[in-house]
Every structure is written in C-alpha cells, then in structure tokens.
Amino acid sequence: MLWEKILSFDLWGNSGENYLRSVGLFVFLILVFFLTQKIITAKIKKVTEKTKNDVDDFVLGVIQDIKPPFYIFISLYIAIQPLNLDPTFNKVIYGTFLLVIVVQLILTAQRAIDYVMRKKIITGDGDENRESMISTLGQIAKWLLWIVGALLVLSNLGVDVTSLIAGLGIGGIAVALAAQNILGDVFASFSIYVDKPFEVGDFIKINKDMGTVLKIGIKTTRIKTLKGNEMSIPNKKLTDAELHNFTRMEERRKIFNVGVAYETPKEKLEKIKPMMIEIFESLGDKARLERVHFKGLGDSSLNFEISFSSQETNFKEFMDIIEDLNFNIFERFSAEGINFAYPTQTIHLSNEKEN
C-alpha cells in the first residue's frame, strides 16, 4: 500500500513514479560517466607507459580534468527532461548545464593551447624573446576563449548580446585609437615573429642604422650598433622600413677602383690584370675574382675596376680579407714600380710678353 501511495503521489503535475524514474536515471548516468572515465583513464595509462610521445599524456590529462560536477549536472539535466517542472527552475538548470559544458570545453581548449605552446618552446632554440612571444599569444587566445564562451552562454539564455558586442566594439575602437602606436608595435612584433625577417644575433641595417639584434620585444627591438651603444627601435618602424639582413647573405660582393699615375708605361699597365689574377689566386678560397678592367681615364689617374666575391659573410672576417688584398696589391705594385695616383692639378703659365 505504501509503495502504491508513493508511486501515485503527485507534485507539480508529476507522479511519484516519474520522480523515481528520474532519480534512477540520474544515479545510473552518474555511474556510467564515473566508470567510463575510470576505465578509459586506466587504459590510456597503460598506453603511456609503452610510448615515448606525449600525445597520450595530453589526452589522459584532458580526461582527468573532467571533474564530478561536470557529469553530475549533465546527468541531472538529462534526468529531469521527462518531468513537468516550473519554467524558471528549468531555465536555471539549463543555464547551469550550459555553463558547465562551456567551462569544461574552455578548460580543455586551454590545455590544448598550453600543450602547443610547450611544444613550440621545447622545439625552439632557447630564445627568451620567442618564448615570451609564444606565451603572450597563448594568453590572448585564452582570454578570447572566455569572452566567446561568456557571449555564447548569455546568447543561449535569451540575453541580447548584440548591444553588448556593439559596446565592446566601440570601447575597443576607443582603446585602439588611444593606444594605436603601442598596438601598432605589438602587432608588428607578431609580424616579426611570424615572418622572421631577422632573429636575435643577426646583423641588420635599417635606414642609416646598423647593428646586431640583441632582443626582439613586444614593443621595441634592441640593437647593438657598430659604435657599441644599444639602440631601441619601435617594431612598427622595422616592419615599415626597408631592412637589410647581412647575416643571411650567402656571399658578399665588392667592386673597387685602383688608380695609377698617368706616367705609368703601357707595358706596366698591361701587367696589372694578370697581377690581380695572381693576387686573388694567392688568397685561395677566401675570395673569387670576377673581373678586372681598365675602366677609364680619370682626371688624375688611370682607373682599373676590380670586382670580386667571397663566401665569408661575417663582416669582420670579410674586412680581414680586404685588408690582405690591399697589402698584396700595395706590395706587388711597389715591386713592379707602379705608382698609385693621387689628386693632382697642373697649372700652365704663359710666357708671352705684353705688347
């Protein structure tokens, strides 16, 4: 008799039997979720012990992050669907259910972001600037996830998010206008990170400034100039201007002139070209002669133009090669009695007598 009374009990238009079925379904779903999580976790742990990659560790972490409140609210939401409940109560349960789902998805996405960032940092070369850039991008992505998640929950609860999005857009425009220079440098730093026109340690030239890159920051890039001082250049200036990266040169090429005196005999002039060939041959692999030409007759010199290239891209080492080359040219010219020209001016005086 008692059991029949319980089954026939009526509350808010639902019989006791309906309530018992919902409770049973609720408990059953919790047990299913709990046992499924335990079984999958145990199987993945066995796999992680046999593999060296960390993908299975990531999956294991995602499953272990699923806490009891998550499947309790899901079970509750599913169990009460057959019941005829107060609309306000249903709305609260639906909102809680939606919130729990979105939060769990965001936490999973954040774990994925952390996993990708960790992989990027590990596979890097230990560059602190690169790690800082990756970390900043990760934090921005996480904030965007929470903003999108909040808007999604509010929209599904019947809240008009159009005005909210418009307000955020106007506020964002106001902030962007107020800090456009800073934001320009920040976005430029991301462009530098993605395009990689230069890296830390590269020797670059920007307009008239030259130096070695010390650090690529969020707003500025620091360069140590040839004079030894440290210079900070806004990142936007680096992305807008013409930039030369000498570190990535495959070889250097130089064209220079040698001027000899007009008094030099023709037979000695004809010796200059084979002499230059011998000088470059003595340098071995350091430099490769491309051409030697008697270029022309200057104001005070007979000009020879020499072009050569070198695979030595380091500036100091390249200057050492030029130094050796100059010493060799000076020594060979002196031995042959060929004089270098220097600016001269001849003045002709008239000897005519006045009438």
HELIX and SHEET records of a PDB file:
HELIX    1   1 LEU A    2  SER A    8  1                                   7    
HELIX    2   2 GLY A   16  LYS A   50  1                                  35    
HELIX    3   3 VAL A   55  GLN A   64  1                                  10    
HELIX    4   4 PRO A   68  ALA A   79  1                                  12    
HELIX    5   5 PRO A   87  ILE A  122  1                                  36    
HELIX    6   6 GLU A  128  ASN A  156  1                                  29    
HELIX    7   7 THR A  162  ALA A  178  1                                  17    
HELIX    8   8 GLN A  180  ASP A  195  1                                  16    
HELIX    9   9 ASN A  235  ASP A  240  1                                   6    
HELIX   10  10 PHE A  246  ARG A  248  5                                   3    
HELIX   11  11 LYS A  266  SER A  282  1                                  17    
HELIX   12  12 GLY A  284  LYS A  286  5                                   3    
HELIX   13  13 PHE A  315  GLU A  336  1                                  22    
SHEET    1   A 2 ASP A  10  LEU A  11  0                                        
SHEET    2   A 2 ASN A  14  SER A  15 -1                                        
SHEET    1   B 5 GLU A 230  PRO A 234  0                                        
SHEET    2   B 5 THR A 220  THR A 225 -1                                        
SHEET    3   B 5 ASP A 209  ILE A 216 -1                                        
SHEET    4   B 5 PHE A 203  ILE A 206 -1                                        
SHEET    5   B 5 LEU A 243  ASN A 245 -1                                        
SHEET    1   C 3 ARG A 252  VAL A 260  0                                        
SHEET    2   C 3 LEU A 302  SER A 310 -1                                        
SHEET    3   C 3 ARG A 288  LEU A 297 -1                                        
END                                                                             
